[in-house]
Amino acid sequence: MKREEVIEKVNKFLVDEIEIEESLLKDDARLKEDLGIDSLDFVDIVVIVERNFGFKIKPEEMKDVRTLAQFYDYIETKVK
């Protein structure tokens, strides 16, 4: 899967299911501080990622993921 496809899918579920304003979805946006993703949202994201990309997010692998670009990178490496 190409990075563009990852970005498109991630952005779509962030807007449609997590209800984040599309204008906020920039590579350097911080997940918690800028996008307002909290622990309950993260539980939903785990389920959505599993459904859309076919793998489970491991919390320990996400500890250094702070920005949207890092989240794209994480998903991209897992689907290759």
C-alpha positions as CSV (number, residue, x, y, z in Angstrom):
1,M,0.0,0.0,0.0
2,K,1.3,3.4,-1.0
3,R,1.7,6.2,1.5
4,E,-0.9,8.3,-0.3
5,E,-3.4,5.4,0.2
6,V,-2.5,5.2,3.9
7,I,-3.0,9.0,4.3
8,E,-6.3,8.9,2.5
9,K,-7.7,6.1,4.6
10,V,-6.5,7.5,7.9
11,N,-7.8,11.0,7.1
12,K,-11.1,9.6,6.0
13,F,-11.7,7.7,9.3
14,L,-10.4,10.5,11.4
15,V,-13.0,12.9,9.8
16,D,-15.9,10.5,9.4
17,E,-15.6,8.4,12.6
18,I,-13.5,10.3,15.1
19,E,-15.1,13.6,13.9
20,I,-11.9,15.6,13.6
21,E,-12.1,18.8,11.4
22,E,-10.4,18.0,8.1
23,S,-8.5,21.3,8.1
24,L,-6.6,20.1,11.2
25,L,-5.1,17.1,9.5
26,K,-1.6,18.2,8.8
27,D,1.6,16.1,9.0
28,D,2.9,18.0,12.0
29,A,-0.4,18.0,13.9
30,R,0.0,16.4,17.4
31,L,-2.4,13.6,18.0
32,K,-3.4,14.7,21.5
33,E,-2.7,18.4,21.7
34,D,-3.8,19.5,18.2
35,L,-6.3,16.8,17.2
36,G,-7.8,16.2,20.6
37,I,-7.5,12.4,20.4
38,D,-8.1,11.0,23.9
39,S,-7.9,7.5,25.2
40,L,-11.5,6.7,24.2
41,D,-10.8,7.9,20.7
42,F,-7.7,5.8,20.6
43,V,-9.7,2.7,21.4
44,D,-11.9,3.4,18.4
45,I,-8.9,4.1,16.3
46,V,-7.4,0.7,17.2
47,V,-10.6,-1.0,16.0
48,I,-10.8,1.0,12.8
49,V,-7.2,0.4,11.9
50,E,-7.7,-3.3,12.4
51,R,-10.7,-3.3,10.2
52,N,-9.2,-1.1,7.5
53,F,-5.6,-2.3,7.5
54,G,-5.7,-5.8,8.9
55,F,-3.4,-5.5,11.9
56,K,-3.7,-4.7,15.6
57,I,-2.0,-1.7,17.0
58,K,0.2,-2.6,20.0
59,P,0.2,0.2,22.6
60,E,3.9,-0.2,23.2
61,E,4.7,0.5,19.5
62,M,2.7,3.7,19.7
63,K,4.5,5.2,22.7
64,D,6.7,7.4,20.5
65,V,4.0,8.3,17.9
66,R,3.1,11.9,18.6
67,T,2.3,13.5,15.3
68,L,0.0,12.5,12.4
69,A,3.0,12.0,10.1
70,Q,4.4,9.5,12.7
71,F,1.1,7.7,12.8
72,Y,1.1,7.5,8.9
73,D,4.6,6.1,9.1
74,Y,3.7,3.5,11.7
75,I,0.7,2.3,9.6
76,E,2.8,2.3,6.4
77,T,5.5,0.1,8.0
78,K,2.9,-2.3,9.3
79,V,1.1,-2.8,6.0
80,K,4.3,-3.4,3.9
